[in-house]
Amino acid sequence: MDKFSSKGTQQKRNNEILNRESYLRCLNNEQIICQNKGFMFKDKTMKTYEQDKIGLTPIYVKGVVMEDGIHIHPLNI
């Protein structure tokens, strides 16, 4: 099993989307869209919601991505 983080997305609901193949597609400048569903209490009633989220993005702000598109090195700050 691969370890990954998908902040803001429901991992159990999107486990068929969040996999190694979609991660490799993401590295080729493609965003992977996930969907969150649930219940919320609003205006004294219980409502359901569906929300599209960007599950994977090719942008990485914590380092410089090297030419191979996979490896990184730290920022020079």
GIKADA-V310869 format. One record per residue. N is the residue number from 1. RES is the residue in one small letter. SS is DSSP state (helix for helix, strand for strand, loop for the rest). BURIAL is + if it has 24 or more other ideal C-beta (glycine too) atoms within 12 Angstrom, else -. Layout:
n-><N/N>
res-><RES/RES>
ss-><SS/SS>
burial-><BURIAL/BURIAL>
//
This chain:
n-><1/2/3/4/5/6/7/8/9/10/11/12/13/14/15/16/17/18/19/20/21/22/23/24/25/26/27/28/29/30/31/32/33/34/35/36/37/38/39/40/41/42/43/44/45/46/47/48/49/50/51/52/53/54/55/56/57/58/59/60/61/62/63/64/65/66/67/68/69/70/71/72/73/74/75/76/77>
res-><m/d/k/f/s/s/k/g/t/q/q/k/r/n/n/e/i/l/n/r/e/s/y/l/r/c/l/n/n/e/q/i/i/c/q/n/k/g/f/m/f/k/d/k/t/m/k/t/y/e/q/d/k/i/g/l/t/p/i/y/v/k/g/v/v/m/e/d/g/i/h/i/h/p/l/n/i>
ss-><loop/loop/loop/loop/loop/loop/loop/loop/loop/loop/loop/loop/loop/loop/loop/loop/loop/loop/loop/helix/helix/helix/helix/helix/helix/helix/helix/loop/loop/loop/loop/strand/strand/strand/strand/strand/strand/strand/strand/strand/strand/strand/loop/loop/strand/strand/strand/strand/strand/strand/strand/strand/strand/strand/strand/strand/loop/loop/loop/loop/loop/loop/strand/strand/strand/loop/loop/loop/loop/loop/loop/strand/strand/strand/loop/loop/loop>
burial-><-/-/-/-/-/+/-/-/+/-/-/-/-/+/-/-/+/+/-/-/-/+/+/-/-/+/+/-/-/-/-/+/-/+/-/+/-/-/-/-/-/-/-/-/-/-/-/-/-/-/-/-/+/-/+/+/-/-/-/-/-/-/-/-/-/-/-/-/-/-/-/-/-/-/-/-/->
//
